[in-house]
């Protein structure tokens, strides 16, 4: 139960920089089946299920 309240930090998959509150970012996800649909706090769901999380600087370089 304590893990639920633990703070999770989003970090860029490319450069490793921490993404701060109110900062835009890009996420790559695969659409899961209905049985495996992620539910929960957004940052925790993204850390667990995202293929890539990119900050705005890395996203502009990748495009």
The first five atom37 places (N, CA, C, CB, O) and aatype in JSON, in Angstrom:
{
  "aatype": [20, 20, 20, 20, 20, 20, 20, 20, 20, 20, 20, 20, 20, 20, 20, 20, 20, 20, 20, 20, 20, 20, 20, 20, 20, 20, 20, 20, 20, 20, 20, 20, 20, 20, 20, 20, 20, 20, 20, 20, 20, 20, 20, 20, 20, 20, 20, 20, 20, 20, 20, 20, 20, 20, 20, 20, 20, 20, 20, 20, 20, 20, 20],
  "atom_mask": [
    [1, 1, 1, 1, 1],
    [1, 1, 1, 1, 1],
    [1, 1, 1, 1, 1],
    [1, 1, 1, 1, 1],
    [1, 1, 1, 1, 1],
    [1, 1, 1, 1, 1],
    [1, 1, 1, 1, 1],
    [1, 1, 1, 1, 1],
    [1, 1, 1, 1, 1],
    [1, 1, 1, 1, 1],
    [1, 1, 1, 1, 1],
    [1, 1, 1, 1, 1],
    [1, 1, 1, 1, 1],
    [1, 1, 1, 1, 1],
    [1, 1, 1, 1, 1],
    [1, 1, 1, 1, 1],
    [1, 1, 1, 1, 1],
    [1, 1, 1, 1, 1],
    [1, 1, 1, 1, 1],
    [1, 1, 1, 1, 1],
    [1, 1, 1, 1, 1],
    [1, 1, 1, 1, 1],
    [1, 1, 1, 1, 1],
    [1, 1, 1, 1, 1],
    [1, 1, 1, 1, 1],
    [1, 1, 1, 1, 1],
    [1, 1, 1, 1, 1],
    [1, 1, 1, 1, 1],
    [1, 1, 1, 1, 1],
    [1, 1, 1, 1, 1],
    [1, 1, 1, 1, 1],
    [1, 1, 1, 1, 1],
    [1, 1, 1, 1, 1],
    [1, 1, 1, 1, 1],
    [1, 1, 1, 1, 1],
    [1, 1, 1, 1, 1],
    [1, 1, 1, 1, 1],
    [1, 1, 1, 1, 1],
    [1, 1, 1, 1, 1],
    [1, 1, 1, 1, 1],
    [1, 1, 1, 1, 1],
    [1, 1, 1, 1, 1],
    [1, 1, 1, 1, 1],
    [1, 1, 1, 1, 1],
    [1, 1, 1, 1, 1],
    [1, 1, 1, 1, 1],
    [1, 1, 1, 1, 1],
    [1, 1, 1, 1, 1],
    [1, 1, 1, 1, 1],
    [1, 1, 1, 1, 1],
    [1, 1, 1, 1, 1],
    [1, 1, 1, 1, 1],
    [1, 1, 1, 1, 1],
    [1, 1, 1, 1, 1],
    [1, 1, 1, 1, 1],
    [1, 1, 1, 1, 1],
    [1, 1, 1, 1, 1],
    [1, 1, 1, 1, 1],
    [1, 1, 1, 1, 1],
    [1, 1, 1, 1, 1],
    [1, 1, 1, 1, 1],
    [1, 1, 1, 1, 1],
    [1, 1, 1, 1, 1]
  ],
  "atom_positions": [
    [[0.82, -1.19, 0.0], [0.0, 0.0, 0.0], [0.86, 1.26, 0.0], [-0.93, 0.0, 1.2], [0.45, 2.28, -0.54]],
    [[2.04, 1.19, 0.59], [2.91, 2.35, 0.61], [3.42, 2.71, -0.78], [4.08, 2.1, 1.53], [3.7, 3.88, -1.04]],
    [[3.54, 1.73, -1.69], [3.99, 2.01, -3.05], [3.01, 2.92, -3.79], [4.17, 0.72, -3.82], [3.41, 3.67, -4.68]],
    [[1.74, 2.85, -3.44], [0.73, 3.67, -4.09], [1.0, 5.16, -3.87], [-0.66, 3.31, -3.57], [0.75, 5.97, -4.76]],
    [[1.52, 5.51, -2.7], [1.75, 6.91, -2.38], [3.17, 7.38, -2.73], [1.49, 7.14, -0.91], [3.49, 8.56, -2.58]],
    [[4.0, 6.45, -3.19], [5.37, 6.83, -3.55], [5.34, 7.71, -4.8], [6.24, 5.56, -3.79], [4.61, 7.43, -5.75]],
    [[6.12, 8.78, -4.78], [6.17, 9.7, -5.9], [6.96, 9.08, -7.05], [6.79, 11.05, -5.48], [8.01, 8.47, -6.83]],
    [[6.45, 9.23, -8.27], [7.1, 8.71, -9.46], [7.51, 9.88, -10.33], [6.17, 7.72, -10.23], [6.7, 10.79, -10.56]],
    [[8.74, 9.88, -10.8], [9.21, 10.96, -11.66], [9.24, 10.49, -13.11], [10.61, 11.43, -11.22], [9.75, 9.41, -13.41]],
    [[8.69, 11.31, -14.0], [8.77, 11.02, -15.42], [10.12, 11.51, -15.92], [7.59, 11.69, -16.21], [10.51, 12.65, -15.65]],
    [[10.82, 10.67, -16.64], [12.1, 11.07, -17.22], [12.08, 10.8, -18.72], [13.28, 10.32, -16.54], [11.45, 9.86, -19.19]],
    [[12.78, 11.64, -19.44], [12.87, 11.5, -20.89], [13.62, 10.21, -21.22], [13.57, 12.73, -21.54], [14.68, 9.95, -20.64]],
    [[13.08, 9.42, -22.13], [13.71, 8.16, -22.52], [15.0, 8.38, -23.29], [12.75, 7.33, -23.36], [15.87, 7.51, -23.31]],
    [[15.13, 9.54, -23.91], [16.29, 9.83, -24.74], [17.44, 10.45, -23.94], [15.89, 10.75, -25.86], [18.56, 9.92, -23.96]],
    [[17.18, 11.55, -23.26], [18.26, 12.28, -22.56], [18.28, 12.04, -21.05], [18.13, 13.76, -22.83], [19.27, 12.37, -20.4]],
    [[17.21, 11.47, -20.49], [17.18, 11.16, -19.06], [16.8, 12.34, -18.18], [18.49, 10.65, -18.64], [16.81, 12.22, -16.95]],
    [[16.45, 13.47, -18.79], [16.08, 14.65, -18.01], [14.71, 14.45, -17.37], [16.09, 15.92, -18.91], [13.81, 13.88, -18.0]],
    [[14.54, 14.9, -16.14], [13.26, 14.79, -15.45], [12.27, 15.78, -16.03], [13.44, 15.02, -13.93], [12.6, 16.95, -16.25]],
    [[11.05, 15.32, -16.28], [10.0, 16.19, -16.81], [9.26, 16.79, -15.63], [9.02, 15.4, -17.75], [8.73, 16.08, -14.77]],
    [[9.22, 18.11, -15.6], [8.64, 18.85, -14.48], [7.14, 19.04, -14.67], [9.33, 20.22, -14.33], [6.6, 18.83, -15.75]],
    [[6.47, 19.44, -13.59], [5.03, 19.71, -13.61], [4.73, 20.84, -14.6], [4.53, 20.09, -12.19], [5.48, 21.81, -14.67]],
    [[3.65, 20.71, -15.35], [3.16, 21.66, -16.36], [4.08, 21.79, -17.57], [2.99, 23.02, -15.74], [3.94, 22.73, -18.34]],
    [[5.01, 20.87, -17.75], [5.9, 20.88, -18.92], [5.32, 19.94, -19.97], [7.35, 20.45, -18.52], [4.95, 18.81, -19.63]],
    [[5.23, 20.36, -21.22], [4.7, 19.46, -22.26], [5.7, 18.34, -22.57], [4.37, 20.26, -23.55], [6.91, 18.53, -22.47]],
    [[5.17, 17.17, -22.94], [6.0, 16.03, -23.31], [5.22, 15.14, -24.26], [6.46, 15.23, -22.06], [4.01, 15.29, -24.41]],
    [[5.92, 14.22, -24.91], [5.32, 13.31, -25.87], [5.49, 11.87, -25.38], [5.95, 13.48, -27.28], [6.55, 11.5, -24.89]],
    [[4.42, 11.08, -25.51], [4.44, 9.7, -25.04], [4.03, 8.78, -26.18], [3.49, 9.51, -23.81], [3.12, 9.09, -26.96]],
    [[4.71, 7.63, -26.29], [4.33, 6.6, -27.25], [3.79, 5.41, -26.46], [5.55, 6.18, -28.15], [4.47, 4.85, -25.61]],
    [[2.53, 5.03, -26.77], [1.86, 3.91, -26.11], [1.28, 2.98, -27.17], [0.76, 4.4, -25.15], [0.92, 3.42, -28.26]],
    [[1.18, 1.71, -26.84], [0.4, 0.77, -27.65], [-0.95, 0.62, -26.98], [1.13, -0.62, -27.8], [-1.03, 0.54, -25.75]],
    [[-2.01, 0.59, -27.77], [-3.35, 0.43, -27.23], [-3.49, -0.98, -26.66], [-4.43, 0.71, -28.32], [-3.4, -1.95, -27.41]],
    [[-3.72, -1.1, -25.35], [-3.84, -2.42, -24.75], [-5.25, -3.0, -24.96], [-3.52, -2.35, -23.25], [-6.17, -2.3, -25.37]],
    [[-5.38, -4.28, -24.67], [-6.7, -4.91, -24.71], [-7.54, -4.37, -23.55], [-6.59, -6.46, -24.65], [-7.01, -3.75, -22.63]],
    [[-8.84, -4.62, -23.6], [-9.71, -4.14, -22.53], [-9.34, -4.74, -21.18], [-11.16, -4.46, -22.86], [-9.5, -4.08, -20.15]],
    [[-8.85, -5.98, -21.19], [-8.48, -6.63, -19.93], [-7.22, -6.02, -19.31], [-8.27, -8.12, -20.16], [-7.06, -6.05, -18.09]],
    [[-6.34, -5.47, -20.15], [-5.08, -4.92, -19.66], [-5.05, -3.39, -19.7], [-3.94, -5.46, -20.46], [-3.98, -2.79, -19.63]],
    [[-6.22, -2.77, -19.8], [-6.3, -1.31, -19.87], [-5.74, -0.7, -18.59], [-7.76, -0.86, -20.1], [-6.22, -1.0, -17.5]],
    [[-4.72, 0.18, -18.71], [-4.14, 0.78, -17.51], [-5.1, 1.77, -16.86], [-2.83, 1.47, -17.85], [-5.74, 2.57, -17.54]],
    [[-5.17, 1.72, -15.56], [-6.02, 2.63, -14.78], [-5.19, 3.1, -13.6], [-7.35, 1.93, -14.32], [-4.52, 2.29, -12.95]],
    [[-5.24, 4.38, -13.31], [-4.53, 4.88, -12.16], [-4.03, 6.3, -12.36], [-3.37, 3.98, -11.84], [-4.48, 7.01, -13.25]],
    [[-3.11, 6.69, -11.51], [-2.52, 8.01, -11.58], [-1.67, 8.09, -12.85], [-1.66, 8.31, -10.3], [-0.89, 7.18, -13.13]],
    [[-1.83, 9.17, -13.61], [-1.25, 9.27, -14.95], [0.26, 9.04, -14.97], [-1.55, 10.62, -15.52], [0.74, 8.28, -15.8]],
    [[1.01, 9.68, -14.09], [2.47, 9.52, -14.15], [2.9, 8.08, -13.89], [3.14, 10.45, -13.15], [3.84, 7.59, -14.51]],
    [[2.23, 7.4, -12.97], [2.56, 6.0, -12.68], [2.19, 5.09, -13.85], [1.85, 5.53, -11.42], [2.94, 4.16, -14.18]],
    [[1.05, 5.35, -14.47], [0.62, 4.55, -15.63], [1.61, 4.74, -16.78], [-0.81, 4.95, -16.07], [1.98, 3.77, -17.43]],
    [[2.03, 5.98, -17.03], [2.96, 6.23, -18.12], [4.32, 5.6, -17.87], [3.12, 7.72, -18.34], [4.91, 5.03, -18.79]],
    [[4.83, 5.68, -16.67], [6.12, 5.07, -16.35], [6.06, 3.56, -16.57], [6.53, 5.37, -14.89], [7.02, 2.96, -17.06]],
    [[4.94, 2.96, -16.23], [4.82, 1.5, -16.33], [4.55, 1.03, -17.76], [3.71, 1.01, -15.42], [5.07, -0.01, -18.16]],
    [[3.75, 1.77, -18.55], [3.27, 1.27, -19.83], [3.81, 1.97, -21.07], [1.81, 1.36, -19.84], [3.66, 1.43, -22.17]],
    [[4.43, 3.12, -20.95], [4.88, 3.87, -22.13], [6.09, 3.22, -22.77], [5.2, 5.31, -21.75], [6.99, 2.73, -22.08]],
    [[6.12, 3.22, -24.09], [7.29, 2.75, -24.82], [8.37, 3.83, -24.81], [6.92, 2.36, -26.27], [9.55, 3.54, -24.63]],
    [[7.95, 5.08, -25.01], [8.87, 6.22, -24.99], [8.2, 7.4, -24.32], [9.32, 6.59, -26.43], [6.99, 7.61, -24.48]],
    [[8.98, 8.16, -23.58], [8.55, 9.45, -23.04], [9.63, 10.44, -23.45], [8.35, 9.4, -21.45], [10.79, 10.28, -23.08]],
    [[9.25, 11.45, -24.22], [10.22, 12.41, -24.73], [9.9, 13.82, -24.27], [10.27, 12.36, -26.26], [8.75, 14.26, -24.3]],
    [[10.94, 14.54, -23.83], [10.78, 15.96, -23.49], [10.65, 16.74, -24.8], [12.0, 16.49, -22.62], [10.87, 16.18, -25.87]],
    [[10.29, 18.01, -24.72], [10.06, 18.8, -25.93], [11.34, 18.95, -26.76], [9.51, 20.18, -25.56], [11.28, 18.98, -27.99]],
    [[12.48, 19.04, -26.1], [13.75, 19.2, -26.82], [14.07, 17.94, -27.64], [14.89, 19.51, -25.83], [14.44, 18.04, -28.81]],
    [[13.94, 16.79, -27.03], [14.23, 15.53, -27.74], [13.18, 15.23, -28.79], [14.31, 14.37, -26.74], [13.5, 14.66, -29.83]],
    [[11.95, 15.6, -28.54], [10.87, 15.35, -29.5], [11.1, 16.17, -30.77], [9.49, 15.7, -28.88], [10.85, 15.67, -31.87]],
    [[11.57, 17.41, -30.63], [11.83, 18.24, -31.82], [13.02, 17.72, -32.61], [12.07, 19.71, -31.41], [13.07, 17.91, -33.83]],
    [[13.99, 17.07, -31.97], [15.13, 16.49, -32.65], [14.73, 15.23, -33.4], [16.25, 16.19, -31.65], [15.24, 14.98, -34.49]],
    [[13.83, 14.42, -32.82], [13.4, 13.16, -33.42], [12.5, 13.34, -34.62], [12.7, 12.32, -32.39], [12.41, 12.45, -35.47]],
    [[11.83, 14.48, -34.73], [10.87, 14.69, -35.84], [11.56, 15.05, -37.08], [9.87, 15.76, -35.5], [10.91, 15.27, -38.1]]
  ]
}
